[in-house]
């Protein structure tokens, strides 16, 4: 996405149809993704940060969010998406959470 504002517009257009999201912290030109993370949190959409910016760990509101550090291997990305979607499915089902085989 080019900006947080554009991304927020796309989220609103999805009308609750998002399963999960992967967010790059620094969108360029000083635009940060934190407003997008906040909107996803209010919608109960699981997300993680994909970043080379370690400052994400210093922001108190986002310190406990999962993240992948760049350079991200394909296998890491697939596993992370699988976990996010499994967490969403277990949350939607109201269960304690069943994760796909091999995911912890």
N, C-alpha and C positions, 0 to 999 in steps of 0.2 A: 504494500500500500504506500501511496505517496505521502500521506499525512494522517495524523490521528483523527482529524476532523472528517476526512473522507472515510476512514475506517468506521468511525462511529455512525456515519450515515448508512453504510452497508450493513452494519449490525442491526440498526433500526429497521431496515428494509427486509431483513430475514424473518421478522415476526416470530421469534422464538425457535427458529429451525436450526440453530447452531448446535453441533454436538461437542465441539472442543475447538481450541485455538492455540496457535503457536505464535508468539509475539516477539519481534525484534525490539529491543529496548530503545535504541537510538534510531529514529527514522530519518535523520539527517536534518541539517540546518537548524539544530537545536530543538527539533520536535521530538518529544519523548512519547512513549506508548502508554504511559501510566493512566491517562483518562480512559483509554480503551480497556485496560485491565480492570479499572474500577467498574465500567459498564458491564463487562462480562461477569464480574463477581456479583453484581446486583441481579443479574439474570441467571445465576447459578450455572454458568457455562464454565467448565474446567479449562484452564489454560496453563501454559508454561512459557517461560522466557527462553528464547534462543539468543544468546548474546556473547559478545566478546568483551562486554562492558561489565567488569566486576563490581561497579558501583551499585548494581541492582541489589546486592547483598547489604548495602548500607542503608537503604530506604526501609524504615521500620514496617511500613504497611505491606511490603513485598518480600521481606526477608525470608519467609517460610515458603514462598512459592517455588515449585519445581523449576529447574532451568537446565538447559543444555548449553555448554560452552562451545563456541565456535573454534574450530572446525568440527562440524558435526558429521559423524559417519552415518551412512544410510541406515545401518542396523540400529543405531542409537535413536534416530528419528522415528523409525517404524515402531520400535518398542515403546517410546514415549507416547506416541499417538495411541497405540493400543491400550496403554495404561489409562490415559485420559478418557478414552471412550468407554473403557470398562468401568471406570469410576463413575462416569455419567450414567451409564446403564444401571449400575447398582444403586445409585442415588435415586434415579427415576423409579426404580422398582421398590424402593424403600427397604432394601435388604442390607445386610451387613457387608455385602460386596463379594461377588464372585469374580475372580480375575481369570482371564484366559490362561491356558496351560503355559507355564514357563515365565509368567510375569509376576514379579513380587512387588 
